Amino acid sequence: MKGSLADTIALLGLTAILGGLPAIAQSGPQPPCGASPVPPYPDQPPVLTVKIWKDSPWTPAACTGWSAMGSPFLVAAAARFRPAGGMEGLRHRLAAVSEISGLLYWSTTNQKWQPLLVEAYAVSGPSGDQRRKDFSTGEIASGQTLYAHQEDHLLGPANYRTRIIAATAGRLVFSTENTTAIQRFGLTLFAPGQIQSICFLDRESKDLWRYYSLTRMAKQAGILSMGHDASFVNRTAALYRYLAGIPADQEPPAAR
């Protein structure tokens, strides 16, 4: 990552609240499985709270299905929101991989909205480039494994595996990890499996849902992120807005 980043976090409308103040004594995130989540869900929809940990002695919660990773870089986000199209809308946005192509986020380096993902499409396996049509909403079912190719404008191209952990009328849980190495300028930044995320979507009432996402990256991400926390906030906010059916470039951005 390059350039300088603003560290001012807007606190209105659809913006994110960046956690991690010294007064918060918490060694790591807590997904919403058997305990109160950290960070907690904000009271006001659709505000997103984002918290970052670096070099945390964190043990993954059993519900993530993750094994230990030494000193990971962690980004957790929580929100309450009203998804466009309800559960079917959530299933569609997860299945329609190609629709995330060109997803915008606010670049604090360039001070403008620009694509986060240059291209995205479904593939038939964990490696290679066997392009296929988008998944159907019927494929967003418990136990299914889906593969996609994404080209991140900073990290470059890689394949990702998504496992549908739960898909019921009131709950959607899925995890994602890279299945191919992420390389830039001839160097391997992340080996397969070194970028992982899990997302919990739970219905709270008729049209109100809870969102919790957790991403962990191998410890070298902490070096890459030095002075660039605002960039991770905006990237996290872009993916949240996409799933929630909120325009990704709706003002104000999460972090200027």
C-alpha angles and dihedrals in degrees: 000000000000142000132036122296132212115239098201111117118204115222103196138092113340096353129123129247111221112220130197103095113163091246090067107087101197123131095202148340125297117211117215097264116115095334140057109280124250114240092034124229111269115241095229118068129251097014112123123214116205126190128183130202127189126195090356120172088228127160113207116244112249091242091067092062089219127140122220119291120191115250097335127194106241132197120182128180134185134187147151115230146160106237118221106247095009119241093341089054090053092049091048095051091049092047099043096074095168092059091069090063109115093018106172130227132173111263107212088192095057096025094228142091111270138162117286093187115036093192139357133178141156119264132192099235148018096268138028126032106282096155118202136172120280117284120262121242086246089065090061090088134129112280096019121133119207131185130209140175118225132180110206112201090229105029097036128219127340141146121248134198121216120196118198103219098176133002116174135138091275106025138051120178125172138164130208135194137168114260096188129051119268110228134180129180091355093305127112107234096176130013119218111294095020094110113056135164138178128195128199119197114182130176111236099178138345096303104001120095136185120230125199125168130178126189126184127187131185114274094263087073088070090061092047090049098052106136091358104091091123089062091057090048091054094045090050091048092051093056092045092051091050093054092044092051093243118141104261093220097047110135134284106043118223093249130012 
